[in-house]
């Protein structure tokens, strides 16, 4: 996706005409590449898994601050939304600083957000400490984890991305259990403090994101030897002083004075080249940083706002419209299901095996199964993608009708399995825009998902505050989701009709 001079191992040349022969690195598709998968897996556990388990904390915040459900839901939605919305802008940091440092800084910021949230005095403080600070840190750590896996893999990229993203499901299951235990034993404030300490492991994951080193090339322009005029050595001066030892005392004193002068000259001769080398190194480093920032910003700007805009592709615009409503239907159950269970008096059964954990487990299975089905030569990836979307939207419509734990568990299983289509989104995006525009296009889709995650949970909370039910929020979100799916089906038909009209006007076959 995003490229940086640090991560791909290229260095800026003093001579722009100098070129290097690119050789395949032994870590591509093997070796350290699987460490990248492991690192990305844990990043998904710590970030996406924690966010999907925020429903546990949402119940605690409602009891602590006694605010409306719509206002309280903004805390979780801000964190989820900002994590995805800042994706295109984090690309600028990746191009400039590299994936390793971007992830480390993001891990520190995310941990700081969790810790500061433990001392929040109101929901509005949580907006800043958790929603903005922790959300921004999550975004800075999440995108590099996806980028580095794609950079280290070529032949088995789909498999590697699928394995790493399963961390979301594992993380949701683990973090839900962990947060419920910590809240019960230590209270929600101490639980957030402990979670902040756990989030520092993001820095470890970032440290593992080793950039691909440059190829061995001794012809680097910056490695040229600097020629310095040698100063007279002390030994030569001493030898000349010994040969003139039979002269008069004035001559001896004169020679000793010359010896001191030459020693001082030699010391200056040694210090001066060192100062010059240090100055040259500082200037070269500054020039490299300046070039890197300018190049990174130019690539980032041209990718999103250049002349070859992706928004001229109508099918891609319809895909963005779908993404604006799709992710909220997946996020809302995670945020509000713990409270829905309490409203239905099913807390005891849910404590034994949480419904959100059912979604998480089936989400892992869905990613693997749907990815396997989409790779079959006899099945179109678009057909798998659309069928999974229809199953998910149908489950959203049925969810309000279930008032027993068994019924809710079945619907949650369908939601988890069908939401496995997330692993197909990069493939579908590539079909729409081509491989050369995949990075920028997928960044836009992630940003649209972030908007959906940002607005979905508060909207559901507001609907409950008005109607005292969550039923209408699921119906409205499901209806908007269905409109997004239909836009994906209608747009190809419109294109076919336009092509037929154009062919009829030109007198040529379609």
N, C-alpha and C positions, 0 to 999 in steps of 0.2 A: 504494500500500500504506500505509505509514506517512506521516503528515502532520505537518509542523511549521510553526510560524509563519514561520520563516526561509525555508523552501524554497518555500512557495506564495506568499510575498510579502505576507501580511497583517500588519497591525500592531495591537497592542492599543490600544483606544480608551480615553481617560479617561472619555468619556461612553458608557455601554453602549448608549444608545438610538441613537447615531449609526450609520448603516449605509452601506455602500458598494455601488455597483452593480458586480457582477463582469462584466468584459469579457474576451473571449477574447484571449489574448496572442499576438502575432505569431510567437513562437518555438514555439508548439504545433504539432506535426506538420511542422515545418520550421525553417530557420534554425539556431539554436543547439541544437535538439533532436538534430540529427545529430552534433553534437560530443559530446552525451551518449552516443550510441551508440558513438562512437569511444572515449570514456573508459571506458565499461563493457566494451568489447571488450578493451582493454588490462588492465583489472582482472582479467578472466577469464583472460587469458594469464598474468599474474604470480602469481595466487593458485591457481586451479584447475589451470592447466597445470603449475605447479611441484609441486603436490601429487600429480598423477597421474604425475609423473616421479620420485617418491621411491624407486621400486624400485632406481634406480641407486645412490642413497646407502645403501639398505638392505643391499646387498651389501658396500659398504665398511665399514659399521658392524659387520657380522658378522665380517669379517676383522680389524677393529681391536680390538674389545672381547671377542671370543670368548665371547659370551653365547648363550643359546638363541634359536631363531628366534621362539618365542612372545614372549619378553621384548623382543627387538629390534623386533619388528613393532609394539609399543606406541608407539614414537616416531612412526611415520608415521600410525598410526590415531588417536592423540591429536590430532595436528595437523588431520587431516581431520575427525574427529568434533567437536572443539570449534568449528571453523569453522562448522559447520552447527547444532550444538546451541545455541549462544549466539544464534542468529538471533532468536528471540522477545524476548530480553532486550536485544539491540542496538536493537530498536525503541524502547525507552525513551530511549536516547541520541539516536536520530533525532528523536523527538518533542521533545526538550529542546534539543539543540545544533544540529540540522540535519544534512543529509547531508554537506555539505562538510567540516565540522570533524571529524565522526565518521570519515570516510575518511582525512583527513590524520593524525589521531592513530593510526588503525589501521595506516596505512603506516609510521609511525615505529616502532610496537611490533613490527610484522612484521619490519622490517629489523633491529631490535635483537635479536630472537630468532634470526635467521639468524647475525648476527655473534657473539653470545655462544655459539652452538652450535659455532662453529669452535674454541673453547677448551675444549669439554667434555672432562672426564677420564673419564667413564663413561657408560653408557647411561642411568643414573638422572639424571644431569645433563641429558641431552638431553630427558628427560621434561618438565623444567621450562622449559628455555630454548627448545626447539623445539616440543615438544608443546603446552605451555600458552601461553607468551608469543607465539610465532609464530602459533599457532592462533587465539588471541584477537584478535591484530592482523588476521589474515585475515578473521575473522568481522566485525570492525568495518568493513573496507573492502569486503567482498563484498556485504552486504545493501544498503547505500546505492547501489551500482552498479546493482542490479536496480530499486530503488525509483525512482531518478531517471529511468530510461528510461521506466518506466510513467507517471511524472508529466508528462513532456514530450510524450507521445504519447496520442492518443485514437482517431483513425481507423485508424492503422497501427501500433497497439501490438504486435500479434502479430509483424508483420514486424520491427519494431525489436528486440523481445526475442530473436527468433530470430537476427538478425544479431549482436547483442552476445554471446549465449551461444556462438556458434561459436568465440569466443576460447578456450574450453576445449580444443577439438580442436587448434586451431593452437598453443596454448600447450603442450599435451602433446607434440606433435611437436617444437617448437623447444626446449623445456626439456630434453627427453630428450637431444637431440643436444648441447646446451650443457653439461649436467652431465656427460655422458660425456667430453666434450673437456676440461673443466676438471679433472675427477678424474684423467684420464690425464696431463695436462700439469703440474698444480700440486698434486695431492693433494686429498683430500676436504675437508680443513680450509680450505685456501685457496679451494676451490670454493664452500664455504658463505659465506665472507667476501665473495667477489665477488658471489655471489647476493644477499647482504644489501644491497650497494650498488645492485644492479639493482632490488631491491624498493623503494628510495626513490622510484622513479617512481610508486608508488602515491600519494604526496603530490601529484605533478603532476596525476594523474588526479582526485584529490579537489579540487584547486584549480579544475579545469575545471567542476566541478559547481556552476555558477552558479544560485543560487535565482531563481525567477521573481520579478521586481521587482513592487512594488505598483503599482496603477493611479494615474495622475496625479490627485491630488485635493488641492486647496488648502484644503479644509475640515478638515484634521487638527486634532484638539482640542489636541494638544500643541504646536501652532504658534502659539498665541495670543500676542499681544504683551503684555509686561508693562509697565504704566505706572509710571514712576518720577518722583517730583517733581523737577523740574530745579533744580539749585543755581545760584546767581548765577555769571555768567561772568566770566572775568578781564578781558575787554574793557570790560564795563560798569563794573567797579570802577575800572579805569584811567581811563576817561573822567570818572568822578565825581571821581577824585583830581586830574585836571588842572583841572577847573572850580574846585576849592577851593584852587588853588595860591597865591592871594593872601592867604590867611588867615595866622594866626600860626603860628610854628614848632611850637607844641604841637599845633595842629590838624593840621599836616602829619604829625607823628609819629603822631598818633592815626589818621590815614587810612592811613598805611603799616602800622600794626599791624592795622587792619581788613583791609587787602589781604592780609596774610600769613594771617590767620585764614580769610578767604574762600577763599584758594588751598588751604589745608589742608582746608577743608570740601568744596571741589570734588573734591579727590583722594579723600577718603573717600567722597564721593557716587559716584565712578566705581568704586571698589573694592567698595563694599558691594553694588551690583546684580550685579557679576560673581560675588561669593561666593554670593549668593542663587541666581543662575542655575546655578552649578556644583553647589550643594547640591541644587537641584531636579532637575538632570539625573541626579545620582547616585541620588537617591531614586527617580526614575522608572525608571532602569535596573534598580535592585534590585527594584522592584515588578514590572517586566516579566519579569525572570528568575524571580522567585518564582511569578508567575502561569503562566509557561510550564512550569516544572517541575511544578507542581501539575496543570495541565491535561494535560500529557504523561503523567504517571503515572496520572491518572484514566482517560484514554483507553486506555492500555496495559493497566491492570488490568481495566477493564470489558470490553475486547476478549477477554481470555483467561479471566477468572474471573467474568464477569458472570452474570446470571440466565439469559440466552439462551445457554446453553452449547452448543457444537458437539457435545459428546459424547452428546447425546440423539439424534443422527442415527446410526442403526445402520450405514448404508452408509458414512458417513464414518469410523466406528470401524473397520470392515473395511478401509477404505483406509489407515488408520494402521497396522493390523496388517500389511498388505502392504508398506508403506514400511519397516517394521522389518527386513525380510529382503531387500528388493529391492536396496538400494544396495550391500550387502556383496558380492553376486555380481558387481557391476561393478568394485568397488574391489580385491578380492583379486587378480585377474589383474595389475593394474598394479603391485602391491607385490611379488608373488612370481614373476612371469614371468621377470624377469632371472635369478633363481637357478634356476628350473626349466630354463631354457635351458642354464645351466652344468652342471646334473646330467645333461642329455641330450647333452652334448658338442656343442652347436650354437652356441657362443659366436662363432665366426668368421662364420657366416652371419648371426647376429643383429646383429653389429657393422656389417655392410654395410647392413642395413635392419632396425631393431629392431621386434619384434612389437608393442610398445606404440605405436610410431608408426603401425603399420597400424590399430590400434584407433582412434587419434586421427583419422586421415584419414577413415576410414569413419564415425566418429561425426559428423563435420561433414556428410557426405553424407546420413547417416540423419536428422539433424535437419531438413534442408531437404526431403528427399523425403517423410518421414512427415508433416511439417507441411503440405506441398502436398496429399498424399492426404487428410488429415483435413479440409481445406477444401472438398473436392469435395462437392457437394450430395447425391450418390448414395451416399456412404460415411459411416458413423457414426464419430465420433471414438473412441468406446468400442471399436468393432471393431478399428480400427487400433492402439489402445493395447494391447488384449489380445493381438492377434496378435504384436506386437513383443515383449511379455513372454514369450509361449510360445516364440518363436524364441530369445530370450536364455537362458531356462532350459534349453532343449534344447542349446544350444551349451555351457553350463556342464557338462552331463552328458557331452558328447562330448569335451571338452577333455582329460581324463586319458587318453583312449584314443589320443591322437595323440603320436607320438614322433619325428616328422620335422619339419623346418622347414616344408615345404610344407603338411603337414596342420595344424600349429599356425597357420600364416599364414591358412589358409582359415577356421578356427574364430575366430581373432581378428578377421577381417573381418566375420564374422557377429555377433560380440559388439559390435563398434563400430557397425555399421549398426543393429542392433536396439535398442541403447541410446539411439538418437536419440529414443526416446519421451519423454525428459526434457523436450523442448520442448512436449509435450502435457499435462504434469502440471498447469500452471495452468488449462488449458481443462477438464480432467477435474474438477479441484477445484471450479471455478466451477459445473459441472453438478450437483455434489453439494450445495453449500451456498448457491449464489446469489452474485451479484456483491457484495452488501453485506457478506458474511462472508468474502470471498475472501482478504483480507490476513491475517486471523488464522488461517484454516484452512490457508493455504499455509505460514505460519510453523510451524504444528504439524507439517505433513508434512516440512518441511525438518529440523525437530528430530528426527523419527523417522528420517530418513535419516542424520542425524549419529550417532545411536545405532548404526545398522547399520554405518556406516563405522568407528566407534570399536571395536566388538567383532569385526568380521569378520576383519581381518588377523591379530590375535593368536590368534584361534581356529584359523585355518588353520596358524599357526606351531606352536601346541600340538599339533595333530593330527600334524604332521610330526615333532615331537620324540618322540611316542609310537610312531608307526608307521613312521617314516623314509620316508614317502611323502606327497605332496600330494594323491594321488588321493581319499582319503576326505574331505578337507576340501571339495573341490569337490562330491562327492556329497551330503554333509550340507547344505551351503549351498544346493545346487540343490533338495534335497528341501524344505527350509524355505521357499525361494522359491516352490516349486510350491504349498505349503499356503497361502501368502499370496495367490497368484493364484486359487486355488479359493475362498478366502473372498470374493473380489470377485464370483465367479459364483454362489455359494450364497446370499449375502445377498439379492439381488433375488428369488430363488425363495421364500425365507422370507417376505419382505414380501408377495409375491403370495398365498401361502397364508394369511397372517394377514388380508389384506384379504378373501379369499374367505370365511373363517370369520366375520369381522365382518359381511360382507354377508349371509351365511346366517342369522346370529343376528338381524339387524335386519330381515330379509325384503326387503332392497333389492338391486338388481343390482350387480355389481362395477363 
